[in-house]
């Protein structure tokens, strides 16, 4: 058989699997939101995007990488981009003529259409839009975006390697709708488009194409290794095509690695942070492949141990035909650069590497692999020195924290039976049936942002900042009173982020100044860095909540973030088990719940939206994770009396796999995202015997559309078919931080009206 590799497709030595795209100063976020608001034209948005792409490619080339990924840019999400490429957007957006507006309608909805469901990208804090496969879905190739970025890269002097979500991962992450078939049953239809794509890439002069297949490191569906062998056996049998790199990441591909290696694809990327060298060495067919070795961590921020990484690379030399150095996955998951971080002490700075520093590490290792360690002696010396300071820094081992944790017993994670608690809480709170509430945050107004900026710059002092935040809290409490909500919140105006706010007040964390990463669309977060043992020096929320409670006779919830979510949405230390870090955080949150209760707060919400997010990708590892995750939550919430009602909130996830763990959290009330999935989660909860209070989200806050009272009433009617009225709470899907006040007021007014109508119907 003739070789499918074009003569010009030579192996490369140093690359990354993808790069951040939001902009080092969040330029893309501002441009997109400006377009949505009508302040920026489509042409202006396209200009900002083109500039960001060019700068990113040039940075990668300047760092010394010899293969540059393109088509990793996105206005919102790479899975949504793939749906567009396959002409597989839902029928409900088909009537929108403008392609960009159609794209954003699928992503976030508008006044007329609902968006695609959104959930987590494997076990990361990035969110993707879930493709919908209906009986009417007809796949057709629409490669304009890919080809345009290839052309731009060539015009910039870059030889591009386009990156596309692979056909298996695209369908494995999709959902069937309207009675459609299991998405993976459509694999032949989708692969036909990929045949056409690789032909078009040859016409564009592309030498290498990267197909991302992280689904192959999971148990998301049966028969994935066999499917990989079939799909890539067929694609690699085409003689007129670019060389193919199949990228697996976030774990060990297991049997899929051998299946891919036995096809004619030229290269396979393996994650050697989450996977193992032994798995690579066990596949003899890799001896004639380019192995792209992910020895630099693409999703955490710790400096690479260059000596250990080079040793790993050296051990692979006998297993691979050629060897390239790479990040373990796209650096989409880490901030752009350490350069703006002026607040780091010397030790901590030495332990870290953001995206720009990781590019240098990749190039350094590639050079050392070719030319010997001595060619990069200074870099290796710096790596060793940084590791030495990390091993001896006293902040990484607090004897008091460790002694307290070692003394914990089962009694510290156990409360009285839920039914007993519920009776006491109902007597204490005297709430109506179908009580209405919100999840926590209210819109972050311009006044809030200006006050926060003025405090940072020194233009106002702490006392003035508190005065302004008290005014915001008073406005939010008054708004909720006017709307008629039953259980209020203080609105969280003082919080920049639900994790960062707490990290800034806990020992063992560092909050960056500009460490932004994309969570979804234009939503950016600054994950704090968990580098040492965790302790709470002082109360963190008590003053804010008690001030809000002083303004109303209705109960105001104390709002906290749970230990698993703080862990998941931080860059976590990699020198101890995750469970140990989770339990240290749990003790700090436990102290806060006890202090809130002492201050007279009757309802305390401890949010765990990331419970599903950290779930391991292999079935064999899931039980152990859920065990320690549940125990950490219960450690944080079991220090209060039975009369204190504990709430939790979960969102952004498919919950089926963790439904038993949700019940095991033993929260008195669980609010849960349900609007986009049409209350499906309630049936799952009933199947595991969930008997506590539940608040399935009755409208989607991630969309700008305002739901009518009748629409919300329909959601409540569906919920009441699955949940007894005495257990059902009425609330939105998530916090309201990203919405504006007019949207919130109208939506909540409709929600309260729907709840009141439902109460009347119940008699």
Protein Blocks (a to p, Z undefined) as FASTA:
>chain_A
ZZfbdfklccdfbdcfbdcfkbpnlmmmmmmmmmmnopacfklmmmmmmmmmmmmmmmmm
mnopabdcehkacfkbmklmmmmmnopacfklmmpmblklmmmmmmnopfkbccddddde
hjafbdcddddddfklccdddfklmmmmmmmmmmnopacddddddfklmmmmpcceehia
cfklmmmmmmmmmmmmmmmmmmnopabdcdddfklmpckbghklmmmmmmmmmmmmpmbd
cddddddehiaekjmlmmmmmmmbfbdcddfklmcfklmmmmmklmmcccdddfbcfkbc
bdcdfklmmmmmmmmmmmpfbdcdddfbdcklpcfblklmmkbcfklmmmpccfklmmmm
mmmmmmmmmnojklmmmmmmmmmmmmmmmmmmmklocfklmmmmmmpcfklmcccdfklm
mmmmmmmnopaehiacdfkiacddfklmmmmmmmmnopacfklmmmmmmmmmmmmmmmmm
mnopabdcehlmmpmbfklmmmmmpghiacdfklcccfbhjbccdddddfbdcddfbafk
lmmmmmmmmmpcbdcddddddfklmmmmpccdfkbcfklmmmmmmmmmmmmmmmmmmnop
abdcdddfklmmmpcfbfklmmmmmmmmmmmmmmmmmmbcfklccddddehiafklmmmm
mmmnopabdcddfklnoomlmmmmmmnopabdcdddfbdfkbcbdcdfklmmmmmmmmmm
mpcfklpccddfbdcklpcfklmmmmmmmmmmmmmmmmmmnZZ
